[in-house]
Amino acid sequence: MDISIVIPAYNEAESIPELTEWISRVMQENNLSYEILYIDDGSTDGSWQTIERLADANGHIKGIKFKRNFGKSAGLNAGFDNCSGDVVITMDADLQDSPDEIPALYNKVKNEGYDIVSGWKKKRHDPFIKNISSKLFNRVTRFFSSIKIHDFNCGLKAYRIEVVKSIKVQGEMHRYIPLMAKWAGFTKIGELVVQHQKRKYGKTKYGIERFLFGFLDLLSIIFVAKFGKRPMHLFGTIGTLSFVSGFLIAAWISYDKLAHIHDAVKARDVVDRPLFYLALVAIILGMQLFLAGFLAEMLSRNNVEKDQHHIATKLGFGGE
């Protein structure tokens, strides 16, 4: 199969039929074999019933229904786990991503050798504040990740199948899939200017808070990528430095007190010196950090994650 199109959807019953027809027309015009995976993220507007109806009429459509709203990252992760095309396209269900861009994205991955191609909505039909926030977010992310793409937030992306099978998307980390892929060894990452459509139905599901929390998500993913498999390297190092610093300070205070006693010189009691308490805090904190690193190391070695607990129904996967 040439293409798997993964589309998370939350309360997009009005958009899904038009989007499906649009995708089907583009695929037929370009003679591409395909599957469409709709992931219903706990919709309450009849989106799942719409997907069921479309799947009955179109054998290219598959569906996954979540028990409740788990977020876009969970939707993408479920789609990645169940897709089978040589190239995986992700897009939003709100008709703001144009299916007409799919052949060009597919070509850059399949024929030009890219691991990932990210859409760049150079001209956005968004409010002024959202545009400015997005540009700031992308600039910060570009600086920390060293990935030279302009629009990390764009939902329209293309991946080689090996990429999506090698990463796990969780929390709200879908914005940073290129960064996760880079750390997994997929370094040929490009971008393509794509059209941004105005929303036709409903209202946006994202508020300004996603930009406020975006930087924290970036710090989280950097931490997980660098230390997720070896937490003792971080906690153990900081804990050891803290413990040794506290021990040396305490030893110096004790030596200073004993020297004054030996010389019969009156000196302040050890417990009257603020530095003594600082040393105690450093020693205790160092021990706790070292223990936290040890426990995190044990958990990372023994943790078995269950990725499918949120799925309620699967449609069109042959016997499931």
Backbone torsions as a table, in degrees:
resi	resn	phi	psi	omega
1	MET	NA	138.6	-176.5
2	ASP	-75.1	-51.3	-169.0
3	ILE	-134.7	135.9	165.1
4	SER	-110.2	128.3	-180.0
5	ILE	-109.9	112.7	-176.1
6	VAL	-100.4	121.9	-173.8
7	ILE	-131.4	99.9	171.1
8	PRO	-69.6	140.3	-177.7
9	ALA	-139.6	133.5	175.8
10	TYR	-134.0	109.1	-179.8
11	ASN	55.6	57.0	179.0
12	GLU	-126.6	38.1	-176.3
13	ALA	-59.9	-32.8	-178.9
14	GLU	-73.6	-33.9	-174.7
15	SER	-82.9	-32.2	-169.7
16	ILE	-58.7	-46.2	180.0
17	PRO	-60.6	-44.5	-179.6
18	GLU	-65.1	-40.2	179.1
19	LEU	-64.0	-42.8	179.9
20	THR	-61.6	-45.2	179.4
21	GLU	-62.9	-40.6	-179.8
22	TRP	-64.1	-47.7	179.1
23	ILE	-60.8	-46.0	-178.3
24	SER	-59.8	-41.4	179.9
25	ARG	-64.2	-44.0	-179.7
26	VAL	-64.3	-41.3	-179.5
27	MET	-64.7	-41.9	-179.5
28	GLN	-67.8	-40.0	-180.0
29	GLU	-64.2	-29.4	-177.6
30	ASN	-103.6	6.7	176.0
31	ASN	54.1	48.5	-179.7
32	LEU	-111.2	133.5	173.1
33	SER	-79.6	143.4	-170.3
34	TYR	-157.3	165.4	167.8
35	GLU	-138.5	146.6	176.2
36	ILE	-113.2	121.1	178.2
37	LEU	-107.3	106.6	173.9
38	TYR	-90.8	128.7	174.9
39	ILE	-111.7	107.1	-179.0
40	ASP	-81.3	108.6	-173.7
41	ASP	-86.8	58.3	177.3
42	GLY	71.5	35.8	-178.0
43	SER	-64.3	152.4	179.7
44	THR	-120.2	9.0	-174.7
45	ASP	-110.1	12.4	-179.4
46	GLY	91.1	14.7	179.4
47	SER	-60.1	-39.8	-177.7
48	TRP	-66.5	-39.3	177.6
49	GLN	-63.2	-36.5	176.6
50	THR	-64.9	-43.4	178.9
51	ILE	-63.2	-42.6	178.6
52	GLU	-60.1	-44.1	-179.0
53	ARG	-64.1	-42.5	179.9
54	LEU	-67.9	-36.8	-179.7
55	ALA	-65.9	-34.1	177.4
56	ASP	-64.6	-31.6	-176.5
57	ALA	-95.0	-17.1	-174.1
58	ASN	-135.0	111.6	-177.1
59	GLY	-69.8	-7.5	178.8
60	HIS	-83.3	-9.2	-172.8
61	ILE	-97.3	133.3	172.5
62	LYS	-124.9	155.4	-177.3
63	GLY	-139.1	146.8	173.4
64	ILE	-130.2	129.4	-179.0
65	LYS	-113.1	128.7	176.5
66	PHE	-87.7	153.4	178.8
67	LYS	-66.1	-33.6	177.6
68	ARG	-153.7	-176.0	-179.1
69	ASN	-76.3	113.2	-179.8
70	PHE	-108.1	-9.9	178.6
71	GLY	102.6	164.5	-173.8
72	LYS	-64.4	-37.3	-179.0
73	SER	-61.1	-44.1	178.4
74	ALA	-63.0	-37.9	178.4
75	GLY	-63.7	-45.8	178.6
76	LEU	-64.0	-41.0	-179.5
77	ASN	-61.7	-42.2	177.9
78	ALA	-64.9	-40.0	177.7
79	GLY	-64.4	-42.2	178.9
80	PHE	-63.3	-37.4	-179.7
81	ASP	-66.2	-27.6	-171.6
82	ASN	-112.1	3.6	-179.2
83	CYS	-88.8	162.4	-175.6
84	SER	-141.9	3.2	-179.2
85	GLY	-73.8	157.5	176.9
86	ASP	-63.0	-36.4	177.6
87	VAL	-122.7	135.4	-179.5
88	VAL	-109.1	123.6	177.3
89	ILE	-106.9	131.5	172.6
90	THR	-110.5	142.6	176.8
91	MET	-155.8	161.9	178.2
92	ASP	-84.3	159.0	-175.6
93	ALA	-92.3	2.7	-171.1
94	ASP	-93.1	9.8	179.5
95	LEU	71.2	10.4	175.9
96	GLN	-84.0	-16.8	172.4
97	ASP	-100.2	129.8	-175.9
98	SER	-89.3	122.8	174.6
99	PRO	-61.6	-18.7	178.2
100	ASP	-62.4	-18.3	-179.8
101	GLU	-81.4	-14.3	-172.1
102	ILE	-59.5	-47.0	-179.0
103	PRO	-57.8	-40.0	179.8
104	ALA	-67.4	-41.6	177.2
105	LEU	-63.0	-44.0	178.8
106	TYR	-60.0	-43.2	-178.4
107	ASN	-62.5	-40.6	-178.4
108	LYS	-66.8	-33.5	178.2
109	VAL	-79.8	-49.6	-172.5
110	LYS	-72.9	-41.8	-171.8
111	ASN	-107.6	-20.8	179.8
112	GLU	-104.1	-2.5	170.9
113	GLY	82.2	15.4	178.0
114	TYR	-75.1	147.2	172.6
115	ASP	-81.1	-41.9	179.8
116	ILE	-138.0	139.6	170.5
117	VAL	-127.8	119.8	-177.9
118	SER	-99.8	135.8	174.0
119	GLY	-69.5	145.0	176.3
120	TRP	-122.6	106.7	177.3
121	LYS	-81.5	81.2	-173.5
122	LYS	-62.9	-38.2	176.4
123	LYS	-114.1	110.1	-174.8
124	ARG	-104.1	142.6	175.8
125	HIS	-100.9	63.3	-178.1
126	ASP	-124.4	161.6	175.4
127	PRO	-59.5	156.8	-176.1
128	PHE	-55.5	-47.5	-177.2
129	ILE	-62.3	-40.8	-180.0
130	LYS	-65.7	-38.2	177.7
131	ASN	-63.2	-46.7	-179.1
132	ILE	-64.5	-43.6	179.8
133	SER	-61.6	-41.7	-179.2
134	SER	-64.4	-42.9	179.3
135	LYS	-63.6	-40.4	178.7
136	LEU	-65.4	-45.4	179.5
137	PHE	-59.8	-45.7	-178.4
138	ASN	-66.0	-36.3	180.0
139	ARG	-66.4	-43.5	178.7
140	VAL	-64.3	-44.5	-179.7
141	THR	-63.6	-40.4	178.6
142	ARG	-62.4	-38.9	-179.7
143	PHE	-65.5	-46.8	-175.9
144	PHE	-75.3	-31.8	-174.5
145	SER	-91.7	-20.6	-175.1
146	SER	61.9	22.9	175.4
147	ILE	-100.3	121.1	-171.6
148	LYS	-88.1	64.4	170.8
149	ILE	-122.6	156.4	-170.7
150	HIS	-94.8	-20.8	-169.4
151	ASP	-137.7	81.9	178.5
152	PHE	-66.7	-25.4	-176.4
153	ASN	-78.6	-15.6	-175.4
154	CYS	-62.9	125.9	-179.3
155	GLY	-76.6	-15.5	-177.9
156	LEU	-87.9	103.8	-178.6
157	LYS	-141.0	158.8	176.7
158	ALA	-126.3	139.9	-177.4
159	TYR	-134.5	146.9	164.1
160	ARG	-68.6	145.5	-175.8
161	ILE	-57.3	-33.5	-179.7
162	GLU	-63.2	-30.2	-179.2
163	VAL	-66.5	-51.7	-174.7
164	VAL	-70.3	-22.8	177.7
165	LYS	-83.1	-8.0	-176.5
166	SER	-104.9	-5.3	-177.6
167	ILE	-125.3	159.8	176.6
168	LYS	-122.0	125.2	-179.0
169	VAL	-103.7	123.1	-179.1
170	GLN	-145.0	175.2	-178.5
171	GLY	59.1	-125.2	174.9
172	GLU	-124.4	41.0	-172.7
173	MET	-92.5	9.4	-177.5
174	HIS	-62.0	-25.6	178.9
175	ARG	-65.8	-22.5	-172.1
176	TYR	-109.5	23.1	177.5
177	ILE	-57.8	-42.5	176.8
178	PRO	-57.9	-37.4	179.3
179	LEU	-68.7	-43.1	177.5
180	MET	-63.3	-39.3	179.5
181	ALA	-66.3	-39.7	178.4
182	LYS	-60.4	-44.0	179.9
183	TRP	-70.8	-18.1	176.6
184	ALA	-87.5	-0.5	175.6
185	GLY	105.3	3.1	179.6
186	PHE	-98.9	97.4	-167.0
187	THR	-104.8	-9.4	180.0
188	LYS	-88.6	92.8	-174.2
189	ILE	-119.2	124.6	-179.8
190	GLY	-127.3	-175.8	178.4
191	GLU	-144.3	162.1	-178.7
192	LEU	-141.7	129.2	177.5
193	VAL	-66.2	127.5	-178.0
194	VAL	-127.0	163.3	-179.9
195	GLN	-80.4	141.3	173.5
196	HIS	-110.4	117.3	-178.6
197	GLN	-88.2	150.3	171.4
198	LYS	-72.5	144.3	177.9
199	ARG	-61.6	131.5	-176.0
200	LYS	-97.9	-37.7	-177.7
201	TYR	-126.9	153.0	172.2
202	GLY	65.1	-158.5	-179.1
203	LYS	-136.9	160.6	-176.4
204	THR	-62.6	146.0	179.3
205	LYS	-95.9	-0.7	-175.5
206	TYR	-116.4	136.2	177.5
207	GLY	-110.2	-176.2	-178.9
208	ILE	-63.8	-20.7	-177.5
209	GLU	-62.5	-25.3	-179.5
210	ARG	-66.1	-27.7	176.5
211	PHE	-80.8	-33.1	177.6
212	LEU	-64.9	-37.8	-178.3
213	PHE	-90.8	-9.4	-176.1
214	GLY	-59.9	-41.7	-178.7
215	PHE	-66.4	-38.4	177.3
216	LEU	-64.2	-38.4	176.8
217	ASP	-62.5	-38.8	179.2
218	LEU	-63.3	-44.7	177.6
219	LEU	-61.8	-38.8	179.9
220	SER	-62.8	-45.9	-176.2
221	ILE	-70.8	-32.6	175.0
222	ILE	-64.1	-43.0	179.1
223	PHE	-62.9	-47.9	-177.8
224	VAL	-63.3	-42.5	-178.1
225	ALA	-65.2	-39.2	-176.5
226	LYS	-83.2	-34.4	-172.5
227	PHE	-125.7	0.8	-177.6
228	GLY	-59.9	-35.1	-179.5
229	LYS	-91.9	-10.2	-179.0
230	ARG	-146.0	62.5	-176.8
231	PRO	-62.1	-26.3	179.7
232	MET	-62.9	-27.8	179.7
233	HIS	-62.8	-35.2	179.0
234	LEU	-84.3	-60.7	-175.5
235	PHE	-65.0	-38.6	-179.7
236	GLY	-65.2	-41.5	-179.7
237	THR	-65.7	-48.5	179.8
238	ILE	-64.3	-42.9	179.9
239	GLY	-62.2	-41.0	179.7
240	THR	-66.1	-43.8	178.1
241	LEU	-61.4	-42.8	179.4
242	SER	-64.0	-44.6	-178.7
243	PHE	-64.5	-46.1	-178.6
244	VAL	-64.6	-41.4	178.8
245	SER	-61.6	-46.9	179.1
246	GLY	-63.0	-40.5	-179.7
247	PHE	-65.0	-42.6	180.0
248	LEU	-65.2	-41.1	177.7
249	ILE	-62.7	-45.3	179.4
250	ALA	-62.8	-39.8	179.9
251	ALA	-65.4	-40.2	179.3
252	TRP	-65.7	-41.9	178.8
253	ILE	-62.7	-42.4	179.6
254	SER	-65.0	-43.3	179.0
255	TYR	-62.2	-43.3	-179.7
256	ASP	-61.3	-40.0	179.2
257	LYS	-66.1	-45.3	-179.8
258	LEU	-64.4	-36.0	178.9
259	ALA	-65.2	-40.3	177.5
260	HIS	-65.8	-40.0	178.7
261	ILE	-64.0	-42.8	-179.3
262	HIS	-62.3	-36.0	-179.2
263	ASP	-89.3	5.4	-179.8
264	ALA	57.2	37.8	178.4
265	VAL	-107.4	132.5	-179.3
266	LYS	-67.6	133.7	-179.6
267	ALA	-136.8	157.9	177.1
268	ARG	-65.0	146.5	173.8
269	ASP	-62.9	148.4	-179.9
270	VAL	-57.3	-41.6	-176.7
271	VAL	-73.3	-6.5	177.1
272	ASP	-93.7	0.7	-176.5
273	ARG	-102.2	119.1	179.6
274	PRO	-55.6	-32.2	-178.7
275	LEU	-62.8	-29.6	178.7
276	PHE	-64.0	-42.8	-179.7
277	TYR	-70.0	-33.6	175.1
278	LEU	-62.8	-40.0	178.1
279	ALA	-64.3	-42.1	178.7
280	LEU	-61.9	-43.8	178.8
281	VAL	-60.7	-43.4	-179.2
282	ALA	-63.5	-40.1	179.2
283	ILE	-65.9	-46.7	-179.1
284	ILE	-65.5	-43.3	179.1
285	LEU	-63.1	-40.7	178.7
286	GLY	-61.5	-42.5	178.3
287	MET	-64.5	-40.8	-179.4
288	GLN	-67.3	-41.7	178.5
289	LEU	-64.4	-41.2	178.2
290	PHE	-62.7	-42.4	178.2
291	LEU	-65.5	-40.1	177.7
292	ALA	-61.6	-41.5	177.5
293	GLY	-63.6	-40.7	178.8
294	PHE	-63.4	-45.9	179.8
295	LEU	-65.2	-41.7	178.4
296	ALA	-62.7	-38.0	177.6
297	GLU	-62.5	-43.0	179.3
298	MET	-64.5	-42.3	-179.8
299	LEU	-65.5	-41.5	-178.3
300	SER	-65.8	-26.7	-179.6
301	ARG	-84.5	-21.9	-174.3
302	ASN	-115.4	-4.5	-176.5
303	ASN	-74.6	128.5	175.3
304	VAL	-115.6	111.8	-174.7
305	GLU	-87.0	144.1	176.2
306	LYS	-111.4	113.4	-171.2
307	ASP	-91.6	-16.0	-169.0
308	GLN	-105.7	10.1	-173.5
309	HIS	-65.6	-21.3	-175.3
310	HIS	-90.1	-6.8	-176.6
311	ILE	-83.0	127.5	179.2
312	ALA	-97.6	-40.3	-174.4
313	THR	-145.5	142.9	173.6
314	LYS	-124.7	139.5	-172.6
315	LEU	-128.3	126.9	172.3
316	GLY	85.9	15.6	-177.9
317	PHE	-101.1	13.3	175.0
318	GLY	75.4	87.2	175.6
319	GLY	85.0	-1.4	-180.0
320	GLU	-99.4	NA	NA
